[in-house]
Amino acid sequence: KGKDMAGLKPHERTGLGICRTYQNIKLFKSASVIDNVTVAMPYQIRAGLKQLLIKIPFRPTGEERELRKRSEEILRFVGLYEKRDHISSALPFGEQRRLEIARALATNPSLLLLDEPCAGMNQAEKAPMIELIRKIRDRKITVIVIEHDIGMIAEICGTVTVLNFGVVIAHDSPESIQKNPLVIEAYLGREELAYG
């Protein structure tokens, strides 16, 4: 959108509509699923922290109810609504990954960066993640995925850029990428190319 990102802090980038997830899951493990999502909405909270801390007994304000409602909508979208009150560390690995994406979606991004969202997953766990990424894309959110599983990439991406030691060696459709000799050599080796 024509803005220079150099020197911006992470929260400033998030405020501009860019959010990312990490290859290693970074949840608040002792917090509930819904709290992990709600905490990502700091720009939406107008009430001061002091006001939130001194309320005894706790009675949610209209704003707090609205934040919970938005969090519940996001959890429905990622398929975790039924587990909203579970402790996040009790979720299976694949659901923890989806929760991390839910938290990223809570920042209302226009650009979502996913760092190996299927890392460590078996085929059964990958299917819901692939479907979720498609649903996010269908919401007109630009998704950039860093992933080494070319089969997974071929299912969700329209364009693939391949880097080898930081240099772009191919930029094309998934079908063309899979046949590209430079890509095959970089990822499988010259010997595999000779016998392929």
Residue pairs with C-beta under 8 A, 6 or more apart in sequence:
1 16
3 16
5 13
5 16
5 18
8 16
11 42
14 43
14 107
14 109
15 43
17 108
17 109
17 110
17 111
18 109
18 110
18 111
18 113
19 104
19 105
19 107
19 109
19 111
19 112
19 113
20 104
20 112
20 113
20 114
20 115
21 97
21 100
21 101
21 104
21 112
21 113
21 114
21 115
21 117
22 100
22 115
23 115
23 116
23 119
25 93
25 96
25 97
25 100
26 100
27 36
27 88
27 89
27 96
27 99
27 100
27 103
28 35
28 36
28 39
28 88
29 87
29 88
29 89
30 87
30 88
30 89
31 39
31 87
31 88
32 84
32 85
32 86
32 87
32 88
33 75
33 80
33 83
33 84
33 85
33 86
33 87
33 88
33 91
33 99
34 68
34 71
34 72
34 75
34 84
34 85
36 88
36 99
36 102
36 103
37 71
37 74
37 75
37 99
37 102
37 103
37 106
38 67
38 68
38 71
38 106
39 103
40 103
40 104
40 106
40 107
41 67
41 70
41 71
41 106
41 107
43 107
44 63
44 67
44 70
45 52
45 63
45 67
46 63
47 61
47 63
47 64
52 64
60 68
70 106
71 84
71 106
72 81
72 84
74 102
74 105
74 106
75 81
75 83
75 84
75 102
77 102
77 105
77 135
78 98
78 99
78 101
78 102
78 105
78 132
79 98
79 128
79 132
80 91
80 95
80 98
80 99
80 102
83 91
83 95
88 96
88 99
89 96
91 99
92 125
93 120
93 121
93 125
94 121
94 125
94 128
94 129
97 117
97 118
97 121
97 129
98 128
98 129
98 132
101 112
101 114
101 117
101 132
101 136
104 112
105 112
105 136
109 141
110 141
110 142
111 141
111 142
111 144
112 136
112 141
112 142
112 143
112 144
113 144
113 146
114 133
114 143
114 144
114 145
114 146
114 147
115 146
116 146
116 147
116 148
117 129
117 133
117 145
117 147
118 125
118 126
118 129
118 130
118 147
118 149
118 152
121 129
126 149
126 152
130 152
130 155
130 156
133 143
133 145
133 156
134 156
136 143
137 143
137 156
143 156
145 153
145 156
145 157
147 153
150 160
150 174
150 177
150 178
153 160
153 174
154 160
154 174
154 175
154 178
157 174
158 173
158 174
159 171
159 172
159 173
160 170
160 171
160 172
160 173
160 174
160 177
161 168
161 170
161 171
162 168
162 169
162 170
162 171
162 177
162 180
162 182
162 183
162 186
163 169
164 182
164 186
169 180
169 182
169 183
169 186
170 176
170 177
170 180
170 182
170 183
172 180
177 183
181 193
184 192
184 193
184 196
185 193
188 196
